[in-house]
Amino acid sequence: MKQNLDYKLIFALAAVGIVWGTTFLGIRVAVETIPPWFVTSIRQGLAGLIMMTILLFKKQLKWIGWGNFKQQLIPSVLMIVIANGFTTIAEQTLPSGLASVISALSPILIFLGSILVGLQKMSFKGFIGVLIGFSGVVFIFKDGLGSFLDADYRTGMMFMGFAILAWAIGTIYTKTHANKSNNIVLNLFYQFTSASCIQLVLASIFSPNPDFSSWSSRSIFAALYLSIFGSVIAFFSYSYALKHVTAVQVSILAYINTIIAVFLGWLLLDEVITIDFIIATALIILGVFIVNYKKKEKRTL
């Protein structure tokens, strides 16, 4: 007898894979005229307000206690302030495609980290799946791999390196504390609000005299898109998915993000989709399949 499909989980995974694929383009457009820490502070601040509105409507807004607040502050700092903030800074100098390639290293870090903390058993199948998926990402950008050696990109790549490390640690932390609080919206309200306050302080330090008149409507719209879709919908979906599947299975969606990023380049920037892209897509899908395929359903506690 087949297990019923969890449509909420399927939607959550699809949202993570697709929406976060669009955010690399969104960030690149937002930082054209808005300083990066202001982009992130606006993004998370508005996301926090949306979460607060939902909580007020449901009459669920409450203080969660210092213990749970600390558990929300740690992923907030790691995944939103550092990972999201540093990615935004990196895209001032890095092309969005290159940023998405570097971010696609995160499933490898999460796979290794999950083994270290006992979330995941060492699995040759899982390791091969992660590597095949990443090889597909590299295949897409093999002609532009020289960009990794470009001195102009060095600072951006350093920020991206810290970003994916913080994201991996934050994901593993969230997974190990996933069952300690069930109200995802309440948790995210505290995460977004805390991150926005920290990022606003950083914005005032690194961009003390912002020229608001120079902020283009295109960049402002991109920041609003990042808030509603990149933060509210995608982070909620990511948190929901982490409660139901392994950290590695969720993280592997970073490869799908790269396919989306390239597709958007074709759709919006008239970039050509080549036979290389089709091969790379096949490799990525194969990698995702290998990581997720099970001969029989195993129930996990």
Backbone as CSV, one residue per row, in Angstrom:
resi,resn,N_x,N_y,N_z,CA_x,CA_y,CA_z,C_x,C_y,C_z
1,MET,0.846,-1.199,0.000,0.000,0.000,0.000,0.885,1.254,0.000
2,LYS,0.681,2.116,-0.941,1.530,3.301,-1.073,1.151,4.357,-0.039
3,GLN,2.218,5.020,0.473,2.000,6.109,1.430,1.454,7.321,0.678
4,ASN,0.467,8.015,1.288,-0.087,9.206,0.655,0.977,10.281,0.510
5,LEU,0.941,10.985,-0.610,1.896,12.063,-0.848,1.632,13.224,0.107
6,ASP,2.700,13.789,0.633,2.591,14.969,1.485,2.691,16.190,0.569
7,TYR,1.525,16.723,0.182,1.516,17.826,-0.779,2.112,19.098,-0.196
8,LYS,1.972,19.288,1.125,2.588,20.461,1.766,4.105,20.388,1.644
9,LEU,4.645,19.180,1.851,6.099,18.998,1.754,6.568,19.199,0.318
10,ILE,5.812,18.669,-0.641,6.164,18.839,-2.059,6.168,20.320,-2.428
11,PHE,5.152,21.053,-1.960,5.080,22.501,-2.226,6.260,23.217,-1.579
12,ALA,6.581,22.830,-0.335,7.688,23.472,0.388,9.007,23.257,-0.344
13,LEU,9.260,22.023,-0.768,10.508,21.713,-1.483,10.575,22.446,-2.822
14,ALA,9.431,22.511,-3.520,9.375,23.221,-4.806,9.651,24.708,-4.601
15,ALA,9.085,25.281,-3.532,9.288,26.708,-3.244,10.755,27.003,-2.962
16,VAL,11.398,26.124,-2.174,12.824,26.310,-1.872,13.653,26.231,-3.152
17,GLY,13.376,25.209,-3.964,14.157,25.009,-5.188,13.973,26.117,-6.204
18,ILE,12.728,26.564,-6.380,12.437,27.552,-7.429,12.668,28.982,-6.951
19,VAL,12.061,29.335,-5.799,12.117,30.731,-5.350,13.546,31.171,-5.063
20,TRP,14.319,30.330,-4.354,15.689,30.745,-4.051,16.564,30.793,-5.304
21,GLY,16.136,30.103,-6.360,16.840,30.228,-7.630,16.701,31.619,-8.224
22,THR,15.572,32.278,-7.923,15.331,33.626,-8.463,15.993,34.716,-7.617
23,THR,16.366,34.381,-6.369,16.858,35.431,-5.477,18.253,35.927,-5.849
24,PHE,19.055,35.079,-6.522,20.389,35.540,-6.935,20.257,36.720,-7.897
25,LEU,19.284,36.607,-8.806,19.012,37.714,-9.737,18.447,38.916,-8.974
26,GLY,17.532,38.645,-8.031,16.916,39.710,-7.241,17.938,40.499,-6.436
27,ILE,18.875,39.790,-5.802,19.916,40.455,-5.009,20.789,41.326,-5.909
28,ARG,21.164,40.760,-7.072,22.027,41.497,-8.010,21.377,42.825,-8.431
29,VAL,20.055,42.798,-8.661,19.330,44.012,-9.057,19.198,44.972,-7.871
30,ALA,18.931,44.426,-6.676,18.735,45.272,-5.488,19.996,46.063,-5.140
31,VAL,21.184,45.415,-5.244,22.423,46.096,-4.831,22.964,47.037,-5.911
32,GLU,22.249,47.139,-7.036,22.666,48.103,-8.073,22.683,49.529,-7.510
33,THR,21.681,49.860,-6.680,21.607,51.236,-6.149,21.414,51.303,-4.630
34,ILE,21.150,50.163,-3.968,20.929,50.169,-2.519,22.104,49.458,-1.836
35,PRO,22.720,50.080,-0.805,23.811,49.415,-0.076,23.349,48.062,0.464
36,PRO,24.232,47.033,0.423,23.806,45.665,0.740,23.179,45.473,2.113
37,TRP,23.732,46.106,3.169,23.144,45.900,4.494,21.765,46.527,4.600
38,PHE,21.512,47.595,3.825,20.164,48.165,3.782,19.211,47.218,3.052
39,VAL,19.702,46.574,1.980,18.881,45.590,1.253,18.420,44.497,2.209
40,THR,19.376,43.943,2.980,19.033,42.829,3.873,18.158,43.289,5.038
41,SER,18.428,44.488,5.572,17.624,44.975,6.691,16.180,45.238,6.270
42,ILE,16.011,45.838,5.081,14.653,46.069,4.547,13.960,44.726,4.300
43,ARG,14.711,43.808,3.693,14.160,42.490,3.349,13.654,41.764,4.595
44,GLN,14.496,41.670,5.625,14.099,40.917,6.820,13.115,41.703,7.686
45,GLY,13.242,43.042,7.700,12.317,43.859,8.489,10.886,43.725,7.984
46,LEU,10.712,43.812,6.663,9.379,43.662,6.076,8.856,42.238,6.288
47,ALA,9.761,41.248,6.163,9.369,39.854,6.398,8.892,39.665,7.838
48,GLY,9.588,40.321,8.795,9.177,40.249,10.192,7.800,40.861,10.411
49,LEU,7.530,41.984,9.741,6.213,42.630,9.850,5.104,41.740,9.292
50,ILE,5.402,41.059,8.177,4.414,40.145,7.577,4.113,39.008,8.552
51,MET,5.171,38.437,9.147,4.988,37.352,10.111,4.198,37.841,11.334
52,MET,4.494,39.070,11.797,3.780,39.633,12.949,2.294,39.805,12.634
53,THR,1.980,40.263,11.413,0.587,40.433,10.994,-0.159,39.103,11.019
54,ILE,0.498,38.052,10.502,-0.100,36.708,10.496,-0.352,36.246,11.932
55,LEU,0.642,36.450,12.808,0.532,36.021,14.204,-0.569,36.784,14.944
56,LEU,-0.681,38.095,14.688,-1.744,38.893,15.316,-3.120,38.425,14.853
57,PHE,-3.228,38.133,13.559,-4.491,37.649,12.997,-4.892,36.320,13.637
58,LYS,-3.895,35.459,13.875,-4.172,34.141,14.477,-4.169,34.186,16.006
59,LYS,-3.863,35.395,16.570,-3.761,35.571,18.022,-2.709,34.633,18.613
60,GLN,-1.560,34.541,17.929,-0.487,33.655,18.381,0.802,34.408,18.711
61,LEU,0.766,35.747,18.645,1.972,36.523,18.937,2.223,36.507,20.440
62,LYS,3.388,36.015,20.850,3.708,35.914,22.279,5.222,35.863,22.456
63,TRP,5.652,36.098,23.685,7.065,35.966,24.031,7.372,34.471,24.175
64,ILE,8.472,34.043,23.579,8.774,32.606,23.529,9.712,32.154,24.639
65,GLY,10.140,33.089,25.483,11.056,32.724,26.568,12.503,32.816,26.102
66,TRP,13.393,33.108,27.053,14.797,33.332,26.679,15.454,32.095,26.087
67,GLY,15.084,30.900,26.573,15.683,29.660,26.055,15.383,29.466,24.578
68,ASN,14.106,29.611,24.212,13.713,29.436,22.811,14.208,30.603,21.964
69,PHE,14.250,31.809,22.568,14.750,32.975,21.820,16.203,32.753,21.415
70,LYS,17.001,32.181,22.331,18.406,31.892,22.012,18.490,30.888,20.856
71,GLN,17.571,29.892,20.872,17.555,28.892,19.790,17.174,29.513,18.446
72,GLN,16.404,30.599,18.466,16.046,31.297,17.220,17.133,32.296,16.815
73,LEU,17.824,32.858,17.805,18.848,33.866,17.513,20.055,33.250,16.803
74,ILE,20.405,32.013,17.182,21.586,31.363,16.576,21.401,31.162,15.069
75,PRO,20.302,30.514,14.593,20.122,30.401,13.136,19.892,31.753,12.469
76,SER,19.300,32.711,13.209,19.084,34.050,12.655,20.419,34.699,12.296
77,VAL,21.373,34.625,13.228,22.694,35.220,12.985,23.436,34.453,11.886
78,LEU,23.394,33.123,11.959,24.147,32.307,10.998,23.566,32.378,9.589
79,MET,22.243,32.159,9.467,21.633,31.978,8.148,21.141,33.277,7.516
80,ILE,20.712,34.229,8.352,20.140,35.466,7.800,21.153,36.604,7.824
81,VAL,21.744,36.854,9.015,22.697,37.971,9.100,23.961,37.657,8.285
82,ILE,24.599,36.502,8.573,25.884,36.198,7.916,25.675,35.635,6.509
83,ALA,24.961,34.499,6.380,24.838,33.850,5.065,24.134,34.744,4.049
84,ASN,22.970,35.255,4.420,22.218,36.098,3.494,22.897,37.453,3.294
85,GLY,23.395,38.022,4.397,24.053,39.327,4.323,25.322,39.286,3.491
86,PHE,26.159,38.274,3.713,27.423,38.169,2.977,27.191,37.847,1.496
87,THR,26.147,37.062,1.203,25.816,36.790,-0.203,25.430,38.091,-0.901
88,THR,24.668,38.923,-0.195,24.241,40.213,-0.757,25.450,41.112,-1.017
89,ILE,26.402,41.141,-0.072,27.630,41.923,-0.266,28.426,41.369,-1.450
90,ALA,28.534,40.039,-1.522,29.326,39.391,-2.586,28.803,39.749,-3.972
91,GLU,27.471,39.882,-4.087,26.897,40.128,-5.411,27.053,41.573,-5.882
92,GLN,27.706,42.390,-5.068,28.104,43.703,-5.571,29.206,43.556,-6.618
93,THR,30.025,42.513,-6.462,31.157,42.314,-7.378,31.070,41.019,-8.178
94,LEU,30.336,40.030,-7.677,30.234,38.744,-8.377,29.005,38.694,-9.279
95,PRO,29.118,38.075,-10.465,27.910,37.793,-11.263,27.011,36.843,-10.476
96,SER,25.693,36.983,-10.650,24.756,36.150,-9.883,24.958,34.663,-10.168
97,GLY,25.333,34.336,-11.417,25.563,32.929,-11.766,26.725,32.334,-10.994
98,LEU,27.820,33.081,-10.885,28.984,32.602,-10.148,28.653,32.456,-8.666
99,ALA,27.874,33.394,-8.130,27.453,33.303,-6.726,26.629,32.038,-6.499
100,SER,25.775,31.689,-7.467,24.943,30.495,-7.310,25.771,29.217,-7.389
101,VAL,26.860,29.235,-8.178,27.760,28.074,-8.243,28.427,27.856,-6.893
102,ILE,28.947,28.940,-6.306,29.627,28.811,-5.016,28.642,28.354,-3.936
103,SER,27.422,28.879,-3.975,26.426,28.494,-2.970,26.044,27.026,-3.118
104,ALA,26.234,26.475,-4.324,25.912,25.064,-4.551,26.909,24.122,-3.879
105,LEU,27.955,24.681,-3.271,28.864,23.863,-2.457,28.242,23.517,-1.104
106,SER,27.193,24.256,-0.701,26.619,24.066,0.631,26.117,22.643,0.892
107,PRO,25.502,21.934,-0.098,25.073,20.566,0.206,26.226,19.645,0.604
108,ILE,27.428,19.877,0.039,28.588,19.051,0.400,28.964,19.322,1.859
109,LEU,28.979,20.608,2.250,29.300,20.959,3.642,28.246,20.396,4.594
110,ILE,26.960,20.497,4.185,25.880,19.994,5.047,25.940,18.468,5.155
111,PHE,26.279,17.795,4.066,26.420,16.331,4.063,27.515,15.912,5.050
112,LEU,28.687,16.561,4.955,29.807,16.225,5.839,29.494,16.600,7.291
113,GLY,28.885,17.784,7.490,28.536,18.226,8.840,27.496,17.327,9.492
114,SER,26.525,16.874,8.696,25.476,15.990,9.223,26.055,14.656,9.682
115,ILE,27.079,14.179,8.969,27.760,12.941,9.379,28.501,13.173,10.697
116,LEU,29.180,14.319,10.797,29.965,14.638,11.998,29.110,14.692,13.254
117,VAL,27.902,15.277,13.146,27.049,15.430,14.340,26.066,14.268,14.510
118,GLY,26.129,13.275,13.608,25.292,12.090,13.754,23.893,12.211,13.182
119,LEU,23.632,13.268,12.380,22.320,13.417,11.739,22.190,12.477,10.550
120,GLN,23.320,12.112,9.984,23.343,11.337,8.744,24.404,10.264,8.874
121,LYS,24.091,9.048,8.424,25.104,7.997,8.399,25.968,8.182,7.161
122,MET,27.237,7.822,7.298,28.137,7.892,6.151,27.603,6.973,5.063
123,SER,27.316,7.541,3.918,26.704,6.773,2.842,27.427,7.071,1.532
124,PHE,27.951,6.019,0.918,28.644,6.183,-0.370,27.654,6.698,-1.416
125,LYS,26.421,6.170,-1.372,25.371,6.599,-2.309,25.095,8.097,-2.159
126,GLY,24.966,8.557,-0.908,24.700,9.974,-0.668,25.840,10.846,-1.151
127,PHE,27.085,10.407,-0.872,28.259,11.187,-1.270,28.340,11.288,-2.789
128,ILE,28.095,10.162,-3.472,28.138,10.153,-4.946,27.043,11.066,-5.510
129,GLY,25.850,11.005,-4.915,24.742,11.850,-5.379,25.058,13.327,-5.263
130,VAL,25.643,13.722,-4.111,26.020,15.116,-3.890,27.080,15.542,-4.904
131,LEU,28.082,14.688,-5.126,29.163,15.027,-6.068,28.665,15.114,-7.513
132,ILE,27.789,14.188,-7.906,27.243,14.225,-9.283,26.438,15.507,-9.480
133,GLY,25.625,15.852,-8.481,24.842,17.082,-8.568,25.727,18.307,-8.705
134,PHE,26.805,18.341,-7.902,27.711,19.495,-7.977,28.469,19.527,-9.302
135,SER,28.800,18.333,-9.820,29.505,18.296,-11.115,28.627,18.897,-12.210
136,GLY,27.308,18.719,-12.065,26.384,19.322,-13.024,26.423,20.835,-12.956
137,VAL,26.512,21.364,-11.718,26.602,22.817,-11.529,27.871,23.356,-12.180
138,VAL,28.997,22.672,-11.931,30.271,23.106,-12.502,30.223,23.029,-14.029
139,PHE,29.553,22.008,-14.551,29.452,21.819,-15.999,28.782,23.013,-16.673
140,ILE,27.768,23.560,-16.009,27.060,24.721,-16.568,28.023,25.889,-16.771
141,PHE,28.891,26.063,-15.785,29.743,27.259,-15.792,31.196,26.943,-16.133
142,LYS,31.440,25.783,-16.774,32.834,25.393,-17.013,33.590,26.409,-17.864
143,ASP,32.881,27.075,-18.790,33.559,28.070,-19.616,33.906,29.329,-18.825
144,GLY,33.210,29.518,-17.697,33.469,30.716,-16.902,34.228,30.427,-15.619
145,LEU,34.818,29.221,-15.527,35.526,28.866,-14.304,36.757,29.733,-14.072
146,GLY,37.246,30.371,-15.118,38.367,31.299,-14.966,38.011,32.451,-14.050
147,SER,36.710,32.692,-13.890,36.251,33.769,-13.003,36.727,33.537,-11.568
148,PHE,36.912,32.249,-11.194,37.362,31.945,-9.840,38.763,32.493,-9.586
149,LEU,39.538,32.670,-10.664,40.909,33.156,-10.534,41.003,34.671,-10.715
150,ASP,39.889,35.302,-11.040,39.881,36.743,-11.290,40.062,37.509,-9.977
151,ALA,41.114,38.340,-9.921,41.419,39.078,-8.683,40.254,39.976,-8.266
152,ASP,39.508,40.496,-9.254,38.386,41.388,-8.944,37.278,40.659,-8.185
153,TYR,37.224,39.329,-8.344,36.160,38.552,-7.710,36.581,37.972,-6.355
154,ARG,37.862,38.143,-5.996,38.395,37.458,-4.818,37.644,37.817,-3.534
155,THR,37.380,39.108,-3.341,36.675,39.545,-2.126,35.266,38.966,-2.085
156,GLY,34.565,39.025,-3.229,33.215,38.475,-3.304,33.187,36.992,-3.001
157,MET,34.191,36.261,-3.514,34.234,34.812,-3.270,34.549,34.508,-1.812
158,MET,35.350,35.364,-1.172,35.637,35.182,0.248,34.346,35.339,1.062
159,PHE,33.560,36.376,0.745,32.279,36.567,1.429,31.348,35.374,1.187
160,MET,31.319,34.852,-0.047,30.476,33.697,-0.364,30.932,32.457,0.405
161,GLY,32.248,32.317,0.592,32.778,31.185,1.364,32.276,31.201,2.798
162,PHE,32.343,32.376,3.440,31.815,32.513,4.803,30.299,32.294,4.816
163,ALA,29.631,32.761,3.760,28.168,32.641,3.680,27.726,31.182,3.659
164,ILE,28.360,30.359,2.804,27.908,28.965,2.704,28.294,28.166,3.942
165,LEU,29.409,28.530,4.592,29.790,27.852,5.836,28.761,28.159,6.927
166,ALA,28.379,29.436,7.042,27.380,29.832,8.043,26.032,29.179,7.746
167,TRP,25.674,29.092,6.441,24.403,28.468,6.057,24.384,26.987,6.444
168,ALA,25.487,26.298,6.209,25.566,24.870,6.530,25.439,24.646,8.031
169,ILE,26.163,25.437,8.827,26.091,25.302,10.292,24.684,25.628,10.783
170,GLY,24.082,26.695,10.230,22.731,27.085,10.628,21.690,26.031,10.287
171,THR,21.837,25.400,9.110,20.911,24.340,8.693,20.996,23.144,9.635
172,ILE,22.223,22.735,9.962,22.411,21.583,10.854,21.874,21.903,12.251
173,TYR,22.127,23.131,12.729,21.607,23.547,14.043,20.081,23.515,14.041
174,THR,19.466,24.064,12.969,18.004,24.090,12.879,17.437,22.683,12.873
175,LYS,18.088,21.786,12.146,17.617,20.399,12.064,17.691,19.709,13.424
176,THR,18.762,19.954,14.174,18.907,19.290,15.475,17.955,19.858,16.528
177,HIS,17.438,21.074,16.273,16.486,21.683,17.210,15.087,21.803,16.594
178,ALA,14.852,21.047,15.509,13.619,21.220,14.720,12.353,20.914,15.497
179,ASN,12.421,19.967,16.418,11.194,19.533,17.090,10.939,20.244,18.419
180,LYS,11.773,21.233,18.755,11.639,21.871,20.066,10.600,22.990,20.074
181,SER,10.200,23.456,18.890,9.130,24.453,18.808,8.403,24.259,17.487
182,ASN,7.096,24.116,17.545,6.336,23.758,16.348,5.787,24.947,15.568
183,ASN,5.782,26.141,16.167,5.206,27.299,15.493,6.271,27.978,14.618
184,ILE,6.328,27.570,13.347,7.359,28.079,12.436,7.223,29.587,12.242
185,VAL,5.986,30.078,12.117,5.758,31.511,11.882,6.288,32.337,13.055
186,LEU,6.025,31.876,14.285,6.496,32.591,15.478,8.024,32.588,15.535
187,ASN,8.620,31.428,15.244,10.086,31.338,15.231,10.683,32.289,14.203
188,LEU,10.106,32.292,12.998,10.634,33.144,11.929,10.430,34.628,12.243
189,PHE,9.341,34.971,12.935,9.133,36.370,13.341,10.322,36.848,14.170
190,TYR,10.726,36.023,15.153,11.859,36.408,15.999,13.177,36.387,15.210
191,GLN,13.315,35.424,14.305,14.539,35.347,13.494,14.674,36.567,12.579
192,PHE,13.608,36.883,11.835,13.649,38.014,10.899,13.837,39.347,11.630
193,THR,13.088,39.528,12.741,13.155,40.793,13.467,14.539,41.008,14.074
194,SER,15.088,39.950,14.673,16.439,40.042,15.249,17.460,40.368,14.170
195,ALA,17.374,39.641,13.043,18.328,39.845,11.945,18.227,41.260,11.390
196,SER,17.000,41.755,11.229,16.800,43.090,10.663,17.416,44.170,11.559
197,CYS,17.263,44.019,12.875,17.844,44.983,13.816,19.368,44.977,13.737
198,ILE,19.949,43.771,13.712,21.416,43.648,13.617,21.898,44.250,12.294
199,GLN,21.189,43.940,11.205,21.601,44.421,9.884,21.424,45.930,9.738
200,LEU,20.431,46.492,10.438,20.233,47.948,10.413,21.408,48.660,11.090
201,VAL,21.888,48.067,12.191,23.073,48.611,12.864,24.282,48.541,11.931
202,LEU,24.457,47.393,11.249,25.574,47.232,10.300,25.449,48.211,9.137
203,ALA,24.218,48.450,8.680,23.983,49.396,7.582,24.396,50.808,8.003
204,SER,24.060,51.173,9.241,24.392,52.521,9.725,25.898,52.690,9.911
205,ILE,26.601,51.565,10.160,28.062,51.619,10.318,28.756,51.706,8.956
206,PHE,28.341,50.824,8.026,29.046,50.723,6.746,28.512,51.675,5.671
207,SER,27.282,52.168,5.844,26.714,53.163,4.901,26.035,54.260,5.723
208,PRO,26.851,55.068,6.439,26.288,56.015,7.410,25.432,57.131,6.815
209,ASN,25.696,57.516,5.581,24.932,58.610,4.962,24.299,58.161,3.645
210,PRO,23.268,57.301,3.715,22.684,56.784,2.474,21.957,57.874,1.683
211,ASP,22.120,57.825,0.376,21.414,58.770,-0.498,20.158,58.073,-1.016
212,PHE,19.062,58.237,-0.270,17.824,57.520,-0.610,17.302,57.901,-1.998
213,SER,17.597,59.112,-2.430,17.103,59.566,-3.741,17.755,58.798,-4.895
214,SER,18.905,58.163,-4.611,19.596,57.413,-5.674,19.088,55.974,-5.786
215,TRP,18.224,55.571,-4.862,17.700,54.205,-4.905,16.673,54.104,-6.032
216,SER,16.930,53.258,-7.003,16.028,53.138,-8.153,14.792,52.320,-7.786
217,SER,13.703,52.561,-8.495,12.463,51.803,-8.255,12.696,50.329,-8.567
218,ARG,13.577,50.055,-9.533,13.921,48.676,-9.903,14.575,47.950,-8.717
219,SER,15.512,48.622,-8.029,16.184,48.023,-6.875,15.226,47.865,-5.700
220,ILE,14.361,48.871,-5.490,13.388,48.804,-4.388,12.410,47.649,-4.621
221,PHE,11.946,47.503,-5.865,11.039,46.399,-6.186,11.731,45.054,-5.949
222,ALA,13.017,44.962,-6.307,13.777,43.717,-6.096,13.873,43.399,-4.607
223,ALA,14.100,44.433,-3.766,14.182,44.230,-2.319,12.841,43.744,-1.758
224,LEU,11.737,44.298,-2.277,10.402,43.861,-1.843,10.143,42.410,-2.260
225,TYR,10.573,42.073,-3.479,10.428,40.691,-3.957,11.215,39.740,-3.052
226,LEU,12.455,40.130,-2.724,13.297,39.297,-1.861,12.645,39.099,-0.498
227,SER,11.973,40.136,0.002,11.324,40.046,1.303,10.162,39.063,1.294
228,ILE,9.251,39.248,0.331,8.025,38.433,0.311,8.307,37.000,-0.132
229,PHE,9.054,36.866,-1.226,9.284,35.518,-1.765,10.553,34.882,-1.191
230,GLY,11.656,35.625,-1.221,12.931,35.067,-0.777,12.987,34.800,0.711
231,SER,12.301,35.631,1.517,12.328,35.436,2.974,11.072,34.743,3.486
232,VAL,9.911,35.385,3.349,8.691,34.837,3.963,8.360,33.439,3.419
233,ILE,8.203,33.328,2.099,7.773,32.048,1.511,8.878,31.001,1.552
234,ALA,10.090,31.385,1.119,11.172,30.398,1.018,11.681,29.953,2.387
235,PHE,11.865,30.880,3.335,12.348,30.479,4.665,11.310,29.634,5.394
236,PHE,10.017,29.981,5.246,8.969,29.167,5.855,9.013,27.748,5.262
237,SER,9.132,27.672,3.948,9.181,26.373,3.263,10.409,25.575,3.685
238,TYR,11.548,26.259,3.819,12.797,25.597,4.218,12.666,25.035,5.638
239,SER,12.103,25.851,6.539,11.916,25.408,7.930,10.951,24.230,8.006
240,TYR,9.871,24.303,7.213,8.885,23.212,7.186,9.539,21.934,6.662
241,ALA,10.297,22.056,5.570,10.933,20.883,4.956,11.946,20.236,5.903
242,LEU,12.689,21.070,6.654,13.688,20.531,7.586,13.056,19.689,8.693
243,LYS,11.772,19.938,8.984,11.080,19.146,10.010,10.688,17.761,9.491
244,HIS,10.669,17.618,8.149,10.112,16.394,7.573,11.101,15.531,6.790
245,VAL,12.193,16.119,6.324,13.201,15.324,5.611,14.584,15.706,6.121
246,THR,15.619,14.991,5.660,16.959,15.247,6.174,17.509,16.576,5.665
247,ALA,18.484,17.090,6.395,19.123,18.356,6.011,19.770,18.244,4.631
248,VAL,20.352,17.068,4.331,21.001,16.874,3.024,19.966,16.895,1.901
249,GLN,18.816,16.236,2.123,17.776,16.214,1.094,17.256,17.609,0.781
250,VAL,17.132,18.466,1.802,16.677,19.837,1.563,17.779,20.646,0.881
251,SER,19.016,20.481,1.365,20.131,21.300,0.852,20.433,21.013,-0.613
252,ILE,20.140,19.791,-1.064,20.450,19.413,-2.449,19.668,20.289,-3.437
253,LEU,18.614,20.953,-2.939,17.829,21.842,-3.793,18.629,23.054,-4.249
254,ALA,19.791,23.285,-3.623,20.676,24.360,-4.085,21.069,24.132,-5.539
255,TYR,21.102,22.874,-5.961,21.440,22.574,-7.357,20.313,23.017,-8.292
256,ILE,19.073,22.827,-7.838,17.930,23.270,-8.634,17.966,24.796,-8.774
257,ASN,18.403,25.473,-7.688,18.520,26.932,-7.740,19.383,27.380,-8.908
258,THR,20.461,26.635,-9.157,21.381,27.011,-10.232,20.714,26.859,-11.601
259,ILE,19.921,25.793,-11.771,19.187,25.613,-13.034,18.250,26.806,-13.248
260,ILE,17.542,27.197,-12.175,16.614,28.327,-12.263,17.361,29.610,-12.621
261,ALA,18.535,29.815,-11.973,19.321,31.020,-12.230,19.728,31.106,-13.704
262,VAL,20.136,29.963,-14.261,20.537,29.946,-15.678,19.321,30.145,-16.582
263,PHE,18.200,29.524,-16.230,16.979,29.678,-17.028,16.541,31.146,-17.064
264,LEU,16.636,31.821,-15.917,16.263,33.237,-15.867,17.205,34.088,-16.718
265,GLY,18.479,33.687,-16.742,19.439,34.378,-17.606,19.034,34.266,-19.062
266,TRP,18.543,33.074,-19.439,18.069,32.853,-20.823,16.796,33.655,-21.081
267,LEU,15.884,33.640,-20.097,14.588,34.281,-20.287,14.680,35.811,-20.283
268,LEU,15.480,36.347,-19.365,15.505,37.801,-19.172,16.709,38.492,-19.807
269,LEU,17.804,37.763,-19.959,19.032,38.390,-20.465,19.472,37.825,-21.807
270,ASP,18.591,37.030,-22.440,18.867,36.459,-23.765,20.143,35.606,-23.808
271,GLU,20.466,34.960,-22.668,21.607,34.048,-22.684,21.184,32.744,-23.353
272,VAL,22.134,32.127,-24.065,21.812,30.931,-24.858,21.868,29.681,-23.983
273,ILE,20.853,28.819,-24.110,20.892,27.512,-23.443,21.508,26.517,-24.423
274,THR,22.639,25.951,-24.028,23.397,25.060,-24.908,23.170,23.597,-24.551
275,ILE,23.769,22.719,-25.345,23.729,21.284,-25.055,24.404,21.005,-23.709
276,ASP,25.420,21.833,-23.362,26.085,21.699,-22.057,25.083,21.874,-20.918
277,PHE,24.188,22.847,-21.090,23.191,23.109,-20.046,22.261,21.914,-19.885
278,ILE,21.866,21.301,-21.004,20.964,20.144,-20.953,21.658,18.970,-20.254
279,ILE,22.954,18.748,-20.587,23.725,17.677,-19.933,23.838,17.957,-18.439
280,ALA,24.166,19.216,-18.103,24.325,19.603,-16.701,23.027,19.401,-15.921
281,THR,21.909,19.767,-16.537,20.601,19.589,-15.896,20.348,18.115,-15.593
282,ALA,20.698,17.256,-16.554,20.533,15.803,-16.373,21.389,15.314,-15.200
283,LEU,22.627,15.816,-15.099,23.517,15.418,-13.998,22.947,15.862,-12.652
284,ILE,22.427,17.076,-12.614,21.860,17.609,-11.369,20.650,16.789,-10.932
285,ILE,19.763,16.506,-11.872,18.567,15.717,-11.552,18.962,14.311,-11.100
286,LEU,19.988,13.730,-11.752,20.485,12.406,-11.363,21.026,12.441,-9.927
287,GLY,21.784,13.504,-9.607,22.329,13.643,-8.256,21.234,13.731,-7.212
288,VAL,20.215,14.539,-7.496,19.074,14.680,-6.577,18.363,13.335,-6.408
289,PHE,18.195,12.604,-7.511,17.523,11.308,-7.476,18.301,10.305,-6.616
290,ILE,19.625,10.254,-6.802,20.457,9.302,-6.056,20.375,9.571,-4.555
291,VAL,20.441,10.853,-4.163,20.389,11.207,-2.745,19.037,10.834,-2.129
292,ASN,17.961,10.997,-2.886,16.614,10.815,-2.336,16.027,9.425,-2.541
293,TYR,16.609,8.618,-3.433,16.017,7.326,-3.762,16.187,6.333,-2.625
294,LYS,15.089,5.669,-2.280,15.145,4.597,-1.277,14.438,3.374,-1.867
295,LYS,15.019,2.213,-1.623,14.393,0.969,-2.132,13.086,0.691,-1.402
296,LYS,13.065,0.998,-0.123,11.825,0.848,0.647,11.734,1.956,1.658
297,GLU,10.529,2.298,2.017,10.292,3.426,2.932,10.741,3.042,4.325
298,LYS,11.597,3.876,4.923,12.026,3.637,6.312,11.461,4.724,7.194
299,ARG,10.888,4.322,8.292,10.326,5.300,9.217,11.421,5.772,10.160
300,THR,11.593,7.090,10.248,12.621,7.652,11.150,11.956,8.351,12.321
301,LEU,12.626,8.310,13.443,12.087,8.958,14.645,12.424,10.422,14.638
